[in-house]
Amino acid sequence: MPAPIDVRTDYTPDQLRTYADDLTDRAHARRVRALAAILEGHTRTDAAKIGGMERQTLRDWVHRFNAEGPAGLKSLRSPGRPRKLSPAQQDELAALVAKGPNPLADGVRRWRLADLVRLIRARFGVEHDEVSVGRIMNRLGYTYNGVEWRPGESPSSSGIDTPSSEEPREASSYPGSPRDMSQILNC
């Protein structure tokens, strides 16, 4: 059986418990308490139970604690998958959209999502679907008003009338309404 790993002793168990009490991340606090149990003399198995983990996992956290101290026991977030378009490519795309399409070269008079998908594939060699391109455009500060992409403008402020902006018509002004029928029947 391999020898247990030594734990750094520049922290007392009481200091670690006080540190754990102030933490809002419960997983981080459990790990700190498990290390405090080791420093008190508990077995690694008992300390792992206190921390809610296996002995091997506790061993990994001991290595991190020795290297980084109590702050090293934090849960690290994964950075996630990097974006397919680099910031420089996104800036170039924004400039192309702001300039507008060239009807002769691009074959379109206004940018639609399908056109932007084709443009991104041809210019940058990156595959995106229309939904993703719409998200990219929104992230770049563009909104689509039903006709064209505009920087930072909502569809309601673009001056285009929508059915919800019309005043409701009187019921009697519709053809075939009861009032019209009464006039026809001379009642």
N, C-alpha and C positions, 0 to 999 in steps of 0.2 A: 504494500500500500504506500503510495507516495506521501511525502511529508506535507503537512498543511502549509498553506501559504501564510507568511507573516503579514499581519495587518499593521499599518502605520499607527503609531501610538501618540501622535501629537494632538489627538482629540480624546477627551474622556467620554465615557458612556453618557454621563449627564449632559455634557455639551451637545452630543449628537441627538439626544432625546429632545432637548430644548429647541434645537435646530429643526427637528422633525415636527414639533408642535406648531411651528410658525409656517410650515409649508401648506400650500393649497392643493398641490398635486399629491393625491393619496398614494399613488404607486411610488413616487419619490420618497415619501415619508416612510412607507413600509420598508424600503431598502435601507434607509438610514437607521431605522430601528433594528433591523437584522444585524447591521454592522455594530450597533451599540451592544447587542446581545453577545456577539463574538468577543468584543472587548471586555465584557463582564465575565467571560469564562464559560459561557454556554457552549455546548457542542455545535458543530457546523450543522448537523441535522436539525437540532432544536432551533437554531438561528434561522435556518431556511424555512421552517414551519412558521416562525414569527413573521418572516417577510413574505410568506405565501408563495414560495418558489421551491424548486428542487435544489439539491446540494450543488450540482454542477453550475446551475445558474447563479447561485450565491458566489461560487468561486469566481465567475466572470465579473460579477459586481465588485468583488474584493480587489481584483486587478484594477478596475476603473477607479475605485476609491483610493487605492494606493497611488495611482498616477495623478488624479485630479482632485481628491478630497471629496467632501460631501456634495459639492456642486456637480461633480462628475456622475452622480447617481441619477440625474435627471433623465427623463425619457426624451430621446432625440426624435424629432420629426423627420420623416423622409422628405427630401426635397421634391420628390415627384418626378415625373417624366419631363425632360426639357421641352420647350416649345419647338415646333417644327420650323417655324420661321424665326431667324435671328432678329434682334432689334434693328439691325441695319436693313434687313429685308423688309421688316414691317414699316420702317420709315420710307423706304422706296415705294412700297405698295401705297402708303398714304399719299405720297407725292403724285403717283400715277392716278389715283382716284380723284385727287384735288384738281389735277390738270384736265381730267376727263378723257374719254376715248377719242382716238383719231378714227373717224369713220372709214377712211381708206385703208389704214394699216391694221386696225383692230377688227374691222368688219361690223362694228356696232355703233349705235348713236348714243347709247347710255349704258352704264354698267349695271348689269343684273348679277345676282350671285353666281349663276351658271357661267357667265362671262368671266367673272373674277376667279372662279375655280380654274378655268382654262388658262387664264393669264398667269396665275400662280404656278400651275403645272409647267407651262412653257418657259417662264422666266426663271423660276427658282428650282424647278425639278422636284417639287413637293406636292404630295397628294393630300387634298383636303376635300371634305364634302361641303355642301352649301351651308349647312347649319354652322359648321366650324368657321367658315369664312364670314358668316354673319356675326359670329361672336368676336372674331378678330376685328372686324370693322367697328363694332360697338366699343371694343377695348381701345381702338385708335381714336375714338371720339366721334365717329360718324353714325348717323341715324338714317334710315331709309324711309322716305316719306311717301312711298308708293310710286314715285316717278324717278327719283334720283337720290344718290347719297349726298348728304349735307353734313358739314361738320357741326356737331353739338346742337342740332336743332331737332325739336320734337315734331312729329307730324301735325299736331294741332296748331303750331305756331308758324307753319310754312305757308299759310294762306290758301291751302287747298280745302275746299268745302267738303265736309263729310256729312253723311246723312244725319248724324246726331246733332250737327250744328244748325240744321234747318228748323224754322219755327213750325210747330205742329199745325196742320190745317184743320179748320172747323169741319166737323162731321158732315155738315150740310153742304160743304163745297165739293164733296166727292160725287161723281156722277152716279146716279142710282140711289142716292140717299133719300130718306123718307121725305124731306122737304121738297126735293126736286120732283119726286113722284106726286106729291100733293099739287104742285103747280101744273104738272102734266094732266092730272085728272080733273083740274079746275075745282078743287074742293075748297 
